[in-house]
Amino acid sequence: MSEQNQNGRRVGEVILDLQNISLRFGGVKALTDISFNVKEHEIRAIIGPNGAGKSSMLNVINGVYHPQEGRIVFHGEERKKMEPHMAATQGIARTFQNIALFKGMSVLDNIMTGRITKMKCGFLEQALYLGRAQKEELAHREKVEEVIDFLEIQHIRKTPVGRLPYGLQKRVELGRALAAEPSLLLLDEPMAGMNVEEKQDMCRFILDVNDQFGTTIVLIEHDMGVVMDISDRVVVLDYGKKIGDGTPDDVRNNQEVISAYLGVAH
Amino acid sequence: MPEVASSQAAHTRNLTGETFPRLLFHHAQVRGQHPAMREKHLGIWQTWTWAEVAENVRALACGLAELGFKRGDNLAIIGDNRPRLYMTMAAVQSLGGVPVPLYQDAVANEMLFVLQDAGIRFAIVEDQEQVDKLLEVREQLPQLDHIIYDDPRGMRHYNQPFIHDIEAVMAMGRIHHQNHPDFLEREIEQGVTTDTGVMLYTSGTTGKPKGVCLAHQAFIAAAKGGCQFDQLTQDEDILSYLPMAWVGDHLFSFAQALVAGFTINCPESGDTVMTDLREIGPTYYFAPPRVFENLLTQVMIRMEDAGAIKRKLFAWAMDVAKRCGAEILDGKPVSGSDRLAYAVANLLVIGPLKNVLGMSRIRVAYTAGAAIGPDLFRFYRSIGVNLKQLYGQTETCAYVCLQPDGQIKLDSVGKPAPGVEVKIADNGEILVKGPMLLKEYYQRPDATAEAINGEGYFMTGDAGFFDEDGHLKIIDRAKDVGKMANGAMFAPNYIENKLKFFQYVKEAVAFGNGREQVCAFINIDMGAVGNWAERRGISYSGYTDLAAKPDVYNLIQECVEEVNAQLVHDGMLADSQIHRFLILHKELDPDDDELTRTRKVRRNFVSEKYAVLIDAFYAGKTSQFIETQVKFEDGRVGKVAADLVIRDAKTFPVVRQAA
């Protein structure tokens, strides 16, 4: 069953359930006993001060880190130990806090790499560009062009990524993630270092992705205005522990969250 | 029986008179498979043949009729150059309505006046952004019944019954056409050539914009004259990238395309124009001087980053081109050795350069809208681009004077175009008469009477004169031409244009009417001056900072003094030398109402807004503090403050010949 939430989104069933996750690096506790879930089609934000464990949380979700304790249930199936590329084939795509693009390659080629998990032809077929490979490449190219059109970056299609300003590189990275046609999109600080106008554009793209493709989005962001505006539910982490979870309004009024952000008078 | 006679007369008039819809369906018959429009979609150029365009126009027109569009209704078109927006124009004309294109980058409140003035019932817009603008002011537009959008992105949640997808309207139209197969033919038959074909609003440099009603016959006459003048055929390719609301685009991309039957190409987006230009390689091209200047600046900046050998080769080729390129283009006698050098330069540098600029195939290129710098003009002609100037207004379908091939003068706008009569009034104002004149200003008989005199001449408001070869030279707006305190003529535009010909000067505003001396505001060109500063290791944080640098002031002072040196030789304008100048702390901007949307200075507004600076000029101050409000693109408002330095420039003594 789906219902309309306060932002007019049709939020569905729980698709990702994290139960009692603990992650340690040697003696350092990165995450301690964290539980929350993500529902289909929603925009879920993870916030918290520096070093709260936000990026670690994303890395747990897409299989880079393996928590020592806890269960991860994705689309109803409990996840065994797995590699990040398996997360990608399961429909999880992400962008990175520090842009991780191929600087020397064009925008088009960079986004094309997002299609890698969807390519079926073998290395030899692709190298020789035989019948099946050609047809497949054309289909992938069309998909990539749709992403380029969607993100309004036609004018830089053939430009090497390294020559682009920061805001546009961020957009290209989102493009690469979108090219994988993910059902769950993880965004690690998509708006860090952007000016107001670029932030507005990025917000619009995130909302459009969610609206048009029905993509579920988990994002980490520091700009509270952005988080409160676009997300449906917010998880707050501090020192690897969950200290708040709920709608933006709930979280805004949560005393523990306020203390974590503003400090407490002693 | 008089009744029969008159209806017969009306009938024959209908069949012989050309209208744009008739031209369209004529092309669909005689060159149905020839490409009429192209647009790049998902990275691939898509083509519509004339037959397909006709089918689309029919579907659109029938769909609009189904929605209740009536003969005489005005329909607003708001958006970038899109094939379906051009098709809408023809569809509306087929139904006897009038398309009213608006500048798509205007904010909602700026559009409001035109939408109200034209009594818009229907609007066809490009995308969500434009729909949002209309919804923002909808309460003030009680007569607006339907909004139709071209691009469905982001429109899923707009479920208001008066908002329609253009696809749905066309589907409705196709069904309508099946049920009433001769409906549209009958509608087109009812159209007469004296009907208003399009309404274009003046930019409103002075007062409120006025709707200029231009009849089918006026634009067809202007388009035919132009096509004949430059021998344009159905094989031309043109890139349609200038605002649809602008008379020039309507002439080139709509009227001439429909008269000659050539192909228009719509860019993928506003940012891709350069790439698209290169891919299409138009044969016929129009751009305001600003675009030609930007292209050249980009080339020069990139050349400065090239290696030493390449730079030398480029400099040599440009020397050769400067020496004989324009002469070769004009078919004038050139020595054999120069011809050989030019051929080599063409092979190595000029040809590839033209290719990069997308100008390899250009037969005819025009520029207008503002004065073009002599160096800039000469550069394009020297590399073999047949760049010419023309002169016209919205009220004359942008068709008054054209430069004939082979008779190019840098400072004139050419000879009166075929069918156009040009006369100079006693006060120097240019008067024109011909078939291309406006029918009237929309619901403004007072303004119409003011603009067209008793003998049927349209008063352009420009001052000019004919030179010894019969070429028209424009000095300035007639009303801007003033007198200085000593009675000498003061033509601010003339001075400002001379300043703007320097690549470092983006905008200039000169003052001097009724004063002893001429003073000027300068806006530096951020790109050119920024690059200049970088090469000299001058660091700066932004426009305001760069504009205040003493080195930049020195640079601009050189420009001003060179203009003064030129003005000395200009006889009646020799007293207009610039005595004092300052560099403004912010760029003049249409968002702050300082420029019109076509980037012309709103002189009165600027002089009121910056009155404190003008007073400082004439009070002899050497600096003045000013704080100015600026509007950002997202609608927020901020403040820029600076202490502006005022400099004196060197002037030259005027040598008067004894009378």
Contacts between the chains, C-beta under 8 A, distances in Angstrom:
chain1	res1	chain2	res2	distance
A	8	B	157	7.1
A	141	B	43	7.9
A	142	B	42	6.4
A	145	B	42	3.8
A	145	B	43	4.7
A	145	B	44	7.9
A	146	B	42	6.4
A	148	B	42	7.9
A	148	B	43	7.2
A	149	B	41	7.9
A	149	B	42	6.0
A	150	B	153	7.7
A	152	B	269	6.8
A	154	B	40	7.9
A	154	B	43	7.4
A	154	B	268	4.8
A	154	B	269	5.3
A	154	B	271	7.1
A	154	B	272	5.1
A	155	B	268	7.9
A	155	B	269	6.5
A	155	B	271	3.5
A	155	B	272	4.5
A	155	B	275	7.0
A	157	B	43	6.7
A	158	B	275	7.9
A	196	B	634	6.8
A	197	B	633	6.6
A	197	B	634	6.5
A	200	B	634	6.7
A	208	B	153	7.5
A	208	B	154	6.1
A	211	B	154	7.5
A	211	B	156	6.8
A	211	B	157	7.7
A	212	B	153	7.5
A	212	B	154	7.8
A	212	B	156	7.3
